[in-house]
Amino acid sequence: MNKEENINGFKNIRIVDNFYQTSSFFPMPTTLIGTLDEKGNTNLGAYSLCFPYYIAGKDYYAMVLCCRNSSNTAKNILRTKKCSINFITDNRKYFKEAVRLGYPGETTEEKMKDCLFTLVDGKRSKDSTEKYPKVIKEAFQVFECTWISSLDGADNDVVKEEYFSPFHDFNGITSEHGAHFILKIDNILLKPKHYDAIIDGVKSSDFPNVPVDYGYRDSKYFWYTKSRRARKEKIPKSKGISLDTVKYAAARIDPEVKFTDEACLKLVKVPRVFLNTVLKGCVSWAKENNVSLITEKEMAIIQDKRNKEKK
């Protein structure tokens, strides 16, 4: 790479293929994607380019997976539309196995013959007679997913030896060598300790020890760092919003539903960016229950309902 002059303490580096690992230091998760091969056997492939995609405001939640379109994982998703995303801890032997499982060119039989991980049925396998990829018993968390092939017109994408343009923009076959899959999350499976932490409230010791992956470098190694104890930082009180701000927004959210000052006081800790969304949820509940005035009593019912839905 060409060396650049110093720019206020920085140097501008040339951006090349796989820039996240060749031209930068980009922290990534370490996941193992489970798919079904043509014989119905579970294949595991290691992937770090797997991130949340739809997080709110849709009928479903989704992840996006970036991978080579010639990989076993891509071929299996194109054929079956099914996968599991398995999150492993920073145990060194687990990461070593993930690196081995990420090596391209092997068949499912070859790579899974002496696999370190234990494969078990997930929730979808228990709920259906249809076959689904197994999940990793040693994982601390698993997302069971379905590829939404209808997005970006990817319905007709199939396994081929070579792909030619035109390519899709964000789903299915997106380049000569690449693929992106928008994966609807059907189930999130958690080990009991982590499930309880989310439901009952987390402590520092409740967070899983997860590896931070920095990718393939030096033409010889995959690099990662082990987890450290989670720390917390309190949100500054100044980040709250005033009662007058809540009252102003509540008075304009819907002409048929009104809020008392006591009800508005329950919302002063809501971040400003989410206030309208929360108020709309309150209005929706009020109309479903024929309520035209939300008082402190109704707000307690709404908040209790929301807490139960989280559980």
Salt bridges, closest charged atoms under 4 A:
ASP90 OD1 - LYS226 NZ 3.80
GLU97 OE1 - ARG100 NE 2.93
GLU109 OE2 - LYS39 NZ 3.30
ASP121 OD1 - LYS134 NZ 2.67
ASP127 OD2 - LYS123 NZ 2.49
GLU130 OE2 - LYS82 NZ 2.81
ASP157 OD1 - HIS168 NE2 2.98
GLU176 OE2 - HIS177 NE2 3.80
ASP186 OD2 - ARG124 NH1 3.01
ASP206 OD2 - LYS203 NZ 3.44
ASP254 OD2 - LYS287 NZ 2.88
GLU256 OE1 - LYS287 NZ 3.94
ASP261 OD2 - LYS247 NZ 3.52
GLU296 OE2 - LYS266 NZ 3.76
ASP304 OD2 - LYS308 NZ 3.42
GLU309 OE2 - LYS305 NZ 2.53
